[in-house]
Amino acid sequence: MPVERWISGAGVDDPGLVSKAALARGLAVLRIFSGIILFANGLAKLTGERNFDFGWYRGFLIVRDEARSILRFEVNERGETGTRVPYLKDFVNDHILANWNIYEWFVTFTELGLGLLLIVGLMSRGAALGAAGFHLFLALVYLSSNRWMFEQPHEYVPVLILAVVPSGRYWGVDGLLLRNAPSLRRWPF
């Protein structure tokens, strides 16, 4: 394929370039991976298990009390003043942190639920949009805190893509449902 044709996007349907099945598998892997991240974070909050050791690999996840501490620090103290996003500090302090005994479980079960939906590919676009909401909230918190510029986009960009692309139709329950009920061929499936 000449370079000009490749640059212009011509030949995208050319089976020699990339197959639809390969794209579907790639998006399914992205969906499942995004789901595992959410589910693992929710599971850590549910069980309180923070540290994980797998052979030579060691890592940790954020548990409920740490999530509260991180949110409080980022909103109120990071960079000496906390967030500069208008009204965010008041909303987080007066609503979320003041009612953390409710929000800690909301966050936990939302991460578990959205993660599971993404892993199994059920209502995958709706689950991805919900995940994007979580990630975009954190991006808003971090927006004025002098962080690495790409701290959050690597979390919300993939799920925003998955909110548009029906990735649950490959290796997912959405695909099974659509075989039996083609009328479901719309968002969030």
N, C-alpha and C positions, 0 to 999 in steps of 0.2 A: 504494500500500500504506500503510495507516495506520501511524503511528509505533509504536503498541502491538504490532502484528503483527511489525514489523521487529525491535523490541527482544526480543520473546519467541522469535525464531528461526523463527516460523511462516513458511511460504512459501519455505523454503530450496530446495525442489525446484522452485520457480516458475521457468520458463525466462527470465522477464523479469528476475529477480534476478541469477542467475549460472548459466551452463551447466556441466555436468560436464566438457565438453571444455575450457572456459576454465580451470577449476580444475586439470585434468590438465596443460594446457600450462604453467600457472604453476608447478606443482610440478616439472615436467620442467626448466624453466629454472633453478629453484633447485637441483635435483640437478646439472645440468650446470655451473652456476656454482661450486658447492661442489667439484665434481670438478676443475675448471680450477685452482682455488686450490691444492688438494692436489697435483695433477700438476705445476704450475709450481714449487712449492716443492721437490718431489722432483727435478725436472729441474735446478734450480739447484744442488742438493746433488750431483747426479751429474756435472754438467759443470763446476762451479766458477764458472759465470757468475753474477755477483752483480748487475750494473747493467744496466738496460734503458732505452733511449731510443727512443721512438716519436714522431717529430715534436717537438712541444712538451712531451710527457709524458716525465718521467724518474722512475724508480722502482728499487727494489732488492728482492731476495729474500734469504733467509738461506741461506748455504752451510754445509757441514759443520763447519768450524772455528768459525764464528760460533755455530752451534747449541750446540756444546759450551761456548763461553765464556758464552753467555747462560744456559744451564742452570746452570753453575757459579756465576755471579754471583747469579742469582735465588735459588738454594738456600742459598748461603753468605754473601752480602754485602749484599743489598738490605736497606735499613733498618738497617744495621750488624750485624744478627744473622742475616740470611737468613730462611728460612721458619721458622715456628713450628709447622707441622703435625707432629704426633708421628711419629717414625720416618722421615719423608720425607727429611730431610737425610742420615741414615745410609744409606738405601737408594740414593739418587742417588749419593752419594760412593763408597760401597763397592761398588756393583754397576754402575751405569750409567756413571759417569765413569771408574771404574777399568778398564772394558772398552769404552771408547769406540771402539776400533778395530773392534769388532764392532757396537756399537749405531749408529754413524754410518751403516753400510750397511743395518742393519735399518730405521732411520728413513727413509733415502733410498728404498729399494725398497718399503716399506710406503706411503709417500706416493705414489709413482709408481703402484703397483698399485691402491690404493683410489681414487685420482684417476681412473685410466683406467676402472675399473669404474663409477664414478659418471657419467663423461662418456658412456660408451656404454650405460649403463643395464642392466648385467648384474649379477644378484644385488644389485640396488641397495639393498635394505634391509639386507642383511648388510654391504655396503661402507659404508653410512652409519653403522651401528653401530660398525664398526672406526674410522671417522673420529671418531666421538664419543669413543671411548676415548682417542685421541690428544689431542683438544681438552680432554677432562676431566682428563687428566693435567696438562696445562699450567695449567688452572684451579686444580687442587690446589696446584701450585707457587706460583701467584700469590695464593692464597687469603689469606695473611697478610702480603702484602708492600706494603700500603698503595697499591694501584693504583686507577685509575679503576674504579668499581664495576662497570661493564659491559664491562670489558676482554675477558673471555672468553665471556660468554653469547652474543654475536652470532656466535660460531663454533660452539659446541656445540648451541645450541637448534635451528638449522635442520637439522643432521644428525640430531638426535634425532627431529625430526618426520619426516624422510625414512626413518628406521629403522622407523617405524610405517606410513607410507603407501607403497603400492606405486607409486612414481613412475617406475620403469623400464618400466612397461607402456605409457607414452606416449613416443614418440620414443626408445625404448630396445630393447635386445635382449631384455629380459624379455618384452615384448609379443610379439615374433616367436616366442619359444620357447613362450609360452602358447597361441598360435594352433595350434601343432602338437602340443603336449603339455599339455592343460588340467589334467592331474594335478599339474603344478608350481605350481598356483595356491595357494601357501602361502609362508610366510616361508622363505628370504630373497628370493624373487622378487616 
